């Protein structure tokens, strides 16, 4: 099987980092993108330690909210590796604040990073995949993309939005050889809550109890890796009660609304 080129955003930590290392272990060439170049270099070292040669890892710092920079970034990847086989839109930020305490600027940032940034990079990569009649687009949404939860009004709105966008995109492009996967993690042990936005836009700075007791990030990456390799359209990943909420929402929305309120 030809070597895959896998581009992962939000690759400097958490699920993105773990997924990059997992693909490196499978000998895929990896493109690592996020804003913090020093952290990307650290992840690149881990990928090389997992078996990749230096020229099989590309560190490509990127701010997905800078739409004008994205076409050049795509061209850099194509110039380096010749193709993009899988794009994992994993950049994102969460929220921990009540609606009444949340500045509109926080909602705007959540939408810019978690929704518009994912759409913009996908649109920049899509023509390449359509031209060759093959490719795979993925996005890290969340259980919060299907279930409303307190303290996360903006985050839930953003993750619902990307679920809708990528589901609709799949209907448009799947017949042209381009696969689309939505990833729906539950509670995963990362720094997502520490890095989440408080109502004033500052870092929340605390670890949620649910996150602390969540699935190990490497176990999560392995589930996602296998789901992407199998070209699953939707990849739920988690082990806690939040995963049951996906089924309750489908079977009895009223029951889930009562649980969320409590």
Residue pairs with C-beta under 8 A, 6 or more apart in sequence:
3 27
3 28
3 29
4 23
4 26
4 28
4 29
4 85
4 86
5 28
5 29
5 30
5 31
5 77
5 81
5 82
5 83
5 84
5 85
5 86
6 20
6 23
6 28
6 29
6 30
6 31
6 85
6 86
6 88
7 30
7 31
7 33
7 60
7 77
7 84
7 86
7 87
7 88
7 125
8 16
8 19
8 20
8 23
8 30
8 31
8 32
8 33
8 88
8 90
9 16
9 33
9 34
9 62
9 64
9 88
9 89
9 90
9 91
9 121
10 16
10 33
10 34
10 90
10 91
10 92
10 140
11 17
11 19
11 20
11 30
11 32
11 33
11 34
11 40
11 43
11 90
12 32
12 34
12 35
12 36
12 39
12 40
12 42
12 43
13 34
13 39
13 190
13 191
14 188
14 190
14 191
14 192
14 217
15 90
15 140
15 185
15 188
15 190
15 217
15 220
15 221
15 224
16 34
16 88
16 90
16 91
16 140
17 43
17 46
17 217
18 217
18 218
18 220
18 221
19 88
19 90
19 221
19 224
19 225
20 30
20 32
20 43
20 46
20 47
21 43
21 46
21 47
21 50
21 218
21 221
22 218
22 221
22 222
22 224
22 225
23 30
23 225
24 30
24 46
24 47
24 48
24 50
24 51
24 52
24 57
25 50
25 51
26 225
27 51
27 52
28 86
29 52
29 56
29 57
29 58
29 81
30 47
30 52
30 56
30 57
30 58
31 58
31 60
31 77
31 80
31 81
31 84
32 40
32 43
32 44
32 47
32 57
32 58
32 59
32 60
33 40
33 60
33 61
33 62
33 73
33 91
34 40
34 61
34 62
34 91
35 61
35 62
35 63
36 61
37 59
37 61
40 59
40 60
40 61
41 59
44 57
44 59
47 57
48 54
48 57
58 76
58 77
58 80
58 81
60 73
60 76
60 77
62 69
62 70
62 73
63 69
64 70
64 89
64 91
64 113
64 117
64 118
64 120
64 121
65 112
65 113
65 116
65 117
67 116
67 120
70 120
70 121
70 124
71 124
73 121
73 124
74 84
74 124
74 125
74 128
77 84
78 84
78 128
83 128
83 132
84 125
84 128
84 129
84 135
85 134
85 135
85 136
86 135
86 136
86 137
86 138
86 228
87 121
87 122
87 125
87 135
87 136
87 137
87 138
88 138
88 139
88 140
88 228
89 117
89 118
89 121
89 122
89 137
89 138
89 139
89 140
89 162
90 139
90 140
91 113
91 114
91 117
91 118
92 113
92 114
92 140
92 158
93 109
93 110
93 113
93 114
93 195
93 196
93 197
94 152
94 155
94 192
94 193
94 195
94 196
94 197
95 102
95 106
95 110
95 151
95 152
95 153
95 154
95 155
95 196
95 197
96 151
96 152
96 193
96 196
96 197
96 198
96 204
96 206
96 208
97 106
97 151
97 197
97 198
97 199
97 204
98 150
98 151
98 153
98 199
99 153
101 199
102 153
102 154
102 199
103 199
103 200
103 201
105 201
106 154
106 197
106 198
106 199
106 200
106 201
107 153
107 154
107 157
109 197
109 201
110 154
110 155
110 157
110 158
110 197
111 154
111 157
111 158
111 161
113 158
114 155
114 158
114 159
114 161
114 162
115 158
115 161
115 162
115 165
118 139
118 162
118 165
119 162
119 165
122 137
122 139
122 166
122 169
125 135
125 137
126 137
126 173
126 178
128 135
129 135
129 137
129 173
129 177
129 178
130 173
130 176
130 177
130 178
132 177
133 176
133 177
134 177
134 178
135 177
135 178
135 179
136 178
136 179
136 180
136 181
136 228
136 231
137 166
137 169
137 173
137 178
137 179
137 180
137 181
138 180
138 181
138 182
138 183
138 228
139 162
139 166
139 181
139 182
139 183
140 183
140 185
141 159
141 162
141 163
141 166
141 182
141 183
141 184
142 155
142 159
142 184
142 185
142 186
143 184
143 185
143 186
143 236
143 238
143 242
143 243
143 245
143 246
144 152
144 155
144 156
144 159
144 160
145 156
145 159
145 160
145 162
145 163
145 182
145 184
146 160
146 163
146 184
146 245
146 246
146 249
147 156
147 242
147 245
147 246
147 249
147 256
147 260
148 156
148 260
149 156
149 260
150 260
154 197
155 196
162 182
163 182
163 184
166 180
166 181
166 182
167 180
167 182
169 180
170 179
170 180
170 233
173 180
174 180
179 231
179 233
180 233
181 227
181 228
181 231
181 232
181 233
181 234
181 235
182 233
182 234
182 235
183 224
183 227
183 234
183 235
183 237
184 234
184 235
184 236
184 237
184 246
185 220
185 236
185 237
185 238
186 214
186 215
186 236
186 237
186 238
186 239
186 240
186 242
186 243
187 208
187 210
187 211
187 213
187 214
187 215
187 238
187 240
187 242
188 211
188 214
188 215
188 216
188 217
188 220
188 237
188 238
189 211
189 212
189 214
189 215
189 216
189 217
190 211
190 217
191 207
192 211
193 204
193 206
193 207
193 208
193 211
194 203
194 204
194 205
194 206
194 207
195 203
195 204
196 203
196 204
197 203
197 204
198 204
198 205
210 240
210 242
213 240
214 238
214 239
214 240
215 237
215 238
215 239
215 240
220 237
220 238
223 235
223 237
224 235
224 237
227 235
227 237
228 235
236 243
236 246
245 256
245 259
248 255
248 256
248 259
249 256
